[in-house]
Amino acid sequence: MRLILALCLVLFTTTGCIGLAVRAVAQPGKPDLTQLLSKADANGDGVITKAEFAEARAKMFDRLDRNHDGYLSADDKPRFSLRKDGNGDRLQQMVLMLDKDGDGRVSRDEFVNNPGMLFERADTNHDGQIDAAELAAFKKLMAARSER
């Protein structure tokens, strides 16, 4: 389940695919991406900074990089769901979205430093941090979209 949650976060934060997040919030047992954002608050002060969000992505990369070679590639595939979903292989989708240099794998830098659409959507005043009010508003937005 953590793997699916991580992959959903990767796909949403890199593509801004609100539909994926809506399905995640709306379906029981599916990952709640707003919860992942909340967990990025490393110091527990109620504010999620870009640095904390980047650190959360770095930790996620470290978990997904099964062979610890600094890249996410087919070698790490057993760490990912081997099932095909409606859009094909999840690892392949992630590589296509994040592989900026076209080498067929995702480096730690490509993964961690890729702009996070999840963060940008929640940071409504664009001050580089998400406070409790912004997080609550984002959760409300996601819930409203899931009702459609």
C-alpha positions in Angstrom: 0.0 0.0 0.0 2.9 2.4 0.8 4.3 1.8 -2.7 1.0 2.7 -4.4 0.7 5.7 -2.2 4.2 6.8 -3.1 3.6 6.3 -6.8 0.4 8.2 -6.6 2.2 11.1 -5.0 4.9 11.0 -7.6 2.5 11.0 -10.5 0.4 13.8 -9.0 3.2 16.0 -7.8 4.9 15.9 -11.2 1.9 16.1 -13.5 -0.6 18.1 -11.5 -3.2 15.5 -12.4 -6.0 16.5 -10.1 -8.1 13.6 -11.3 -5.6 11.1 -9.8 -5.8 13.0 -6.5 -9.5 13.2 -6.5 -9.8 9.4 -7.1 -7.3 8.9 -4.3 -9.3 11.0 -1.8 -12.7 9.7 -3.0 -12.1 5.9 -2.9 -11.9 4.1 0.4 -8.6 2.3 0.9 -6.9 4.6 -1.7 -4.1 7.0 -0.7 -5.1 10.4 0.5 -2.5 12.7 -1.1 -3.4 15.6 1.2 -2.3 13.3 4.1 1.0 12.8 2.4 1.4 16.6 2.2 0.6 16.9 5.9 3.2 14.3 6.7 5.9 16.4 5.0 5.8 18.8 8.0 9.0 17.4 9.5 9.3 19.7 12.5 5.6 19.5 13.4 5.1 23.3 13.4 2.0 23.2 11.3 3.7 24.7 8.3 5.0 22.8 5.3 7.9 24.5 3.7 9.3 23.7 0.2 12.4 22.4 1.9 10.4 20.0 4.0 8.5 18.9 0.9 11.7 18.3 -1.0 13.1 16.4 2.0 10.0 14.2 2.0 10.5 13.5 -1.7 14.2 12.7 -1.1 13.2 10.1 1.6 10.6 8.7 -0.8 13.3 8.3 -3.5 15.6 6.5 -1.1 12.8 4.0 -0.3 12.0 3.5 -4.0 15.6 3.1 -5.1 15.8 -0.5 -4.2 19.3 -1.2 -5.5 20.6 2.1 -4.1 22.3 3.1 -7.4 20.9 6.7 -7.3 18.4 6.0 -10.1 14.9 4.7 -10.4 14.8 2.2 -13.3 13.7 -1.2 -14.3 16.2 -2.6 -11.8 14.0 -1.2 -9.0 10.8 -2.6 -10.5 10.2 -5.3 -7.9 9.7 -2.4 -5.5 6.9 -1.1 -7.7 3.5 -2.7 -8.4 4.0 -5.2 -11.2 0.3 -5.0 -12.1 -0.6 -3.1 -15.2 -3.3 -0.4 -14.7 -5.4 1.2 -17.3 -2.5 3.4 -18.4 0.2 0.8 -18.5 3.2 0.1 -16.3 3.4 2.5 -13.4 7.2 2.6 -13.3 7.3 3.3 -17.1 4.8 6.2 -16.6 6.9 7.7 -13.9 10.1 7.4 -15.9 8.5 9.1 -18.9 7.3 12.0 -16.7 10.4 12.6 -14.7 13.3 11.5 -17.0 14.4 15.0 -18.1 17.6 13.8 -19.8 16.0 10.9 -21.6 18.3 8.2 -20.3 15.5 5.9 -19.4 15.8 6.2 -15.7 15.1 8.8 -13.0 18.0 10.3 -11.1 17.6 11.4 -7.5 18.0 15.0 -8.7 15.2 14.6 -11.3 12.9 13.0 -8.7 13.6 15.4 -5.8 14.0 18.7 -7.6 11.1 18.3 -10.1 8.5 21.0 -9.4 5.8 19.6 -7.1 2.4 20.5 -8.5 0.8 19.2 -5.2 2.8 21.8 -3.3 2.1 24.6 -5.8 -1.7 23.9 -5.8 -1.8 23.9 -2.0 0.4 27.0 -1.5 -2.3 29.4 -2.6 -0.5 32.6 -1.6 2.7 31.4 -3.2 4.9 32.2 -0.2 6.8 28.9 -0.4 5.0 27.4 2.5 1.7 25.8 3.3 0.1 26.8 6.5 -2.8 25.1 8.3 -5.4 27.3 6.6 -4.0 26.5 3.1 -3.9 22.8 3.9 -7.4 22.8 5.2 -8.6 24.7 2.1 -6.8 22.3 -0.2 -8.3 19.3 1.6 -11.8 20.9 1.2 -11.1 21.5 -2.5 -10.0 17.9 -3.0 -13.1 16.6 -1.2 -15.4 18.8 -3.2 -13.9 17.6 -6.5 -14.3 14.0 -5.4 -18.0 14.6 -5.1 -18.4 15.4 -8.7 
